[in-house]
Amino acid sequence: MHRVRHPAHRPLRIAASCSVALLLSVAALPARALGPYRVPRPAVKKLANGLEIMVFSDPRLPLTTVELRVPAGVAAEPGDQNGVASVTARMLGRGTTSHSAETFARDLGLLGTTLTADAGREYAIVSSAFLSRDFESGLELVADAVIHPAFLDDEFRRAANSVGRGVLQLHASPPATAAEQLWTLALPDVPAARPPLGRLETLGRLTLDQVRAFYRDQYRPGGAVLAIAGDVTPERAYAAAAESFGSWPAGAEGATPAPAVAPRPRGTARTRIRIVNVPTSTACAIAVGLPVPGRRSDDALARSVAASLFEQHLGERIARGVVRDVNGSLELTRDFGLWIVQAAVPADSAAVLARRLTAELKRFLFAEPGLPDLAAQQHRIRRGFPLGFEPANALLGEWLLADFAGFPPDYFDTYDARIAALTPQEVHFATRREADAEHLYIVAVGPASRVAPLLKPLGPAEVVTLDQPGQSAADTLAPRTPEQEAAGRKRIAESLAAHGGRSRLSAIKSSLMDAVIRVTTPDREVEGTMRQLRKEPDKLALVTTVLGVESRQVLNGNRAWTVVAGSDTAQEGDSLQVAALRVTLSSDLAHVLLAASDTSARVAARGRERISGHDAEKVEVLARNAPWRMLYFDVASHRLIAFDQRERGPRGSYVERRVLSDYRPLSGTQWPYREERSIAGQRIMKLDMTDVQIDRELSEGNFQPPATVIPWR
């Protein structure tokens, strides 16, 4: 199914880490079927308190996935509390009236699962998955997290800091920053256009009372939908939902609706420009955009087909010479959307790039697509349609999004026919409707002193500086003391020396690792192989083979894609997958230690812990362009024997632990040949390296996409 980018709350696309992606692909294997594909329809029932239940019964695997959609996204935030939706969602499961945060995590761990809660532009999602035999117990815990949160002060600070780190990580990416700022520039009166994670300024002012008030006003069963998929009958699901969620009070009027948005007045200037000042940068990311109708408009499907045509050919027309990170997209909420075209160049070429992107967007708006190009794109979209509904959480995500938009129950049944029937004229009309090419919006992220004079001839510009982080926005645990920082840097220096020295690790520009992997699913352990190819800068290829099916995930700069089972078609990744693969790229021994040793990193010794039978020194690290990590160094050998890192998945963040062992000498380093990964104490993957090569020449072909790439959005 072709889908444009929906920054509201996104259904599952590609899993956020290699570990999770592999688990999901294994779970999806039995779902492949021959013949015409029909999207499953749910059995639906509404509880007395207004909560709607959707059930997709599927006995193929003994698993059950649940996702609760609540109208508590950014669109529902008070204007001066940007970020409260994300902080409120992050606090769910961090203690309830009957569980402390520790006992709640323990009880989830006993079921072999976790709970994630995250807020998007339009709504929040709370989700989990468990064995079908544990369905009632698991659903009871989800309900406890949602209906009886404790909202403790310590957990509030941790949640707010976690969201703040997410803001900092997003702003470390100029393309992501440009797109975020384009929304607020082009749609200043639309609540859903505010930054999804909030701003550091408003997060810093946020209070626990405001979080409690947001929860009280928005977390109500009226307008909420509980979607359930897996090995459970509708009758069993309804009974369990009534038992666990029936006591959820509806409140006087249910959730407070988002305020109606008046039509945006047309600006007087032909082009409006915002420059996000990054004085230390030598490059500039440019994003050009136009507001358009949202996904509820009658011609949204035709506009999405136009978006896929636009993105397919944009790179061929723009990406040459010093131009990089080229991307064209249509990003939608229910009522509003943006055409966005963006790329990056050296700062001195900012005006040239802005003119090229503007000209390309206008050319696209005014040129009717040719019939052969349209027919080929329609074929690609229809061919990729079934990929959007496997595994179970993707199915739930698509239905929750469609339901929120108000699509009819047969929307997916008629999707293929509606795509096939579109004409070039219909696609062209949808492309241009309400897209005023004479009133463009441009965001530039780079050094303002160099960029502003270059962009001045294009239109009036404002220069902004993003909020600067304070101490509280970065730390997860207690504030560090000078003694803890000094001890932490000493441990890191000792470990660098034990692994071959900083200069040797810094010299590694490429690597190849082959491994036998064992993936733990809820009902079995599956064996396969994995090849990891890394090449500086920002290139990664992960090739996994499980149960005879090969999948390939690739990162190349700011693009990512996935190819499954030898197909000649790739599925384009979104910014979430790009960010996740960047984390994977930076999660080998060399990257972890080098990031920790950077002088700009914040470090602190945090005592000792027993890891796999070894006493280990703990060092917390908050490094630039890297996730939060806790490193564990063997007291005797000073080697890195484990690390925890916070990763972001499609449904929220989680902490993954990686335990390293079987160290062997390799090209002047000490390198681990065994790795075990776990989440919430449950092992998800074990890797035994069969071959590791450092500084091997890797062909650029390893990191190039196939001929056909289907955009996700």
ABEGO torsion letter per residue (X at the ends): XBBBBBABBBBBBBBABAAAAAAAAAAAAAABBBEBBBBBBBBBBBBAAGBBBBBBBBAABBBBBBBBBBBABAAABBAAABGAAAAAAAABGAEBAABBAAAAAAAAAAAGBBBBBBBBAABBBBBBBBBAAAAAAAAAAAAAAAAABAGBAAAAAAAAAAAAAAAAAAAABAAAAAAAAAAAAABAABAAABBAAEBAAAAAABBAAAAAAAAAAABBABGBBBBBBEBBBAAAAAAAAAAAAAABBAEAAEBBBBBBBBBBBBBABABBBBBBBBAABABBBBBBBBBBBBAABAAAAAAAAAAAAAAAAAAAAABBEABBGBBBBBBBBAABBBBBBBBBBBAAAAAAAAAAAAAAAAAAAABBBBAAAAAAAAAAAAAAAAAAAOBAAAAAAAAAAAAAAGBBAAAAAAAAAAAAABBAAAAAAAAABGBBAABBBBBBBEBAAAAAAAAAAAEBBBBBBBBBBBAAAABABBBBBAAAAAAAAAAAAAAAAAAGEAAAAAABABBBBBBBBBBBBAABBBBBBBBBBBBOBGBBBBBBBBGGBBBBBBBBEABBBBBBGGBABBBBBBAAAAAAAAAAAAABAAAAAAAAABAABBBBBAEBBBBGGBBBBBBBBBBBGBBBBBBBBBAAAGBBABBBBBBBBAAEBBBBBBBBBGBBBBGGBBBBABBBBBBGGBBABBBBBABBBBGBBBBAAAABBBABBBBAX
